[in-house]
Amino acid sequence: MLLKRNEMNLDLLRSKILFLGPSKYALEDFDYSILKEYDFIARTNKFLETEDKSRCDIIFINSNCVNFYYENADKLKDKIIYVKRYDEKTKLKLKYPDLDIHDLEEFWKLHLQHFHPHQPYYGTLAINYLRKNCQQLDIAGIDFYYKGFSQKCNYIEGYYDLRDLISEDSQHSIKKDIEFMKKILDSENIRLLHKTKDIFRKITNE
């Protein structure tokens, strides 16, 4: 278990984590054999519904997915689960008391101040949380919307089941998230891998 209420588990502080996103483009030719090199593999949202059956130890789920897993929680068993809000954690825990679930509400509120009047993408929040609470964080499988905003064709099969977005949702600003990523990539314990590294170089040099 990574956290027990607000107490930090020393195993997490010493751990090496891979945050693996759902971008089909960024995962092309990805070497899944490296997963065995990590203490934890972190995923997001409906990864557990996809055709990708590779390892997942930690999962960050948004509000839409909290509602989905309220009726389909079997796949969450044995996972370390992070939700955005305290009431979302309470909702799931009341029905499934054995789930290892934590909320990021206070952490989220701090980011809202930084991103105002926008809010950070959940992946950005998850990455910043993990890099602050582990020894080494590697990141792959993310394209920073290089191939377009939230369109089903850009995700691994089964991940995205909402209406495609032609343009960015007004509550977000990928430019702000990218600027934020530039800053935290100065940290010694975080790095981009594979195509995610190449994509980030392209979008930050354009």
QUILIN-V607348 format. One record per pair of residues at least 6 apart in sequence whose C-alpha atoms are under 7 Angstrom apart, sorted by the first residue. I is the first residue (numbers start at 1). J is the second residue. If there is no record, write none. Layout:
I,J ; I,J
This chain:
1,80 ; 2,9 ; 2,12 ; 3,9 ; 12,133 ; 12,134 ; 13,133 ; 13,134 ; 13,135 ; 14,134 ; 14,135 ; 15,39 ; 15,134 ; 15,135 ; 15,136 ; 16,38 ; 16,39 ; 16,40 ; 16,134 ; 16,135 ; 16,136 ; 16,137 ; 17,38 ; 17,39 ; 17,40 ; 17,41 ; 17,136 ; 17,137 ; 17,138 ; 18,38 ; 18,40 ; 18,41 ; 18,42 ; 18,137 ; 18,138 ; 18,139 ; 19,41 ; 19,42 ; 19,43 ; 19,138 ; 19,139 ; 19,140 ; 20,42 ; 20,43 ; 20,139 ; 20,140 ; 20,141 ; 21,43 ; 21,44 ; 21,140 ; 21,141 ; 21,142 ; 22,141 ; 22,142 ; 22,155 ; 22,156 ; 23,141 ; 23,142 ; 23,143 ; 23,154 ; 23,155 ; 23,156 ; 24,154 ; 24,155 ; 24,156 ; 25,154 ; 26,141 ; 26,142 ; 26,143 ; 26,195 ; 26,196 ; 27,141 ; 40,57 ; 40,58 ; 41,55 ; 41,56 ; 41,57 ; 41,58 ; 42,56 ; 42,57 ; 42,58 ; 42,59 ; 43,56 ; 43,58 ; 43,59 ; 43,60 ; 44,59 ; 44,60 ; 44,61 ; 45,59 ; 45,60 ; 45,61 ; 45,62 ; 45,65 ; 46,65 ; 46,159 ; 47,159 ; 48,75 ; 49,158 ; 49,159 ; 50,156 ; 50,157 ; 50,158 ; 50,159 ; 51,157 ; 51,158 ; 57,79 ; 57,80 ; 58,79 ; 58,80 ; 58,81 ; 59,79 ; 59,80 ; 59,81 ; 59,82 ; 60,81 ; 60,82 ; 60,83 ; 60,126 ; 61,82 ; 61,83 ; 62,83 ; 62,84 ; 66,88 ; 70,92 ; 77,99 ; 79,100 ; 80,100 ; 80,101 ; 81,100 ; 81,101 ; 81,102 ; 82,101 ; 82,102 ; 82,103 ; 82,104 ; 83,89 ; 83,102 ; 83,103 ; 83,104 ; 84,103 ; 84,104 ; 84,105 ; 84,108 ; 85,103 ; 85,104 ; 85,105 ; 86,103 ; 86,105 ; 89,101 ; 89,102 ; 89,103 ; 93,99 ; 112,119 ; 118,171 ; 118,172 ; 118,173 ; 119,171 ; 119,172 ; 120,172 ; 120,177 ; 121,172 ; 124,177 ; 131,137 ; 131,189 ; 131,190 ; 135,189 ; 136,189 ; 136,190 ; 137,189 ; 137,190 ; 137,191 ; 138,190 ; 138,191 ; 138,192 ; 138,193 ; 139,191 ; 139,192 ; 139,193 ; 140,192 ; 140,193 ; 140,194 ; 140,196 ; 141,196 ; 142,196 ; 143,196 ; 143,199 ; 147,154 ; 149,165 ; 149,166 ; 149,167 ; 149,168 ; 150,164 ; 150,165 ; 151,164 ; 151,165 ; 152,160 ; 152,161 ; 152,164 ; 185,191
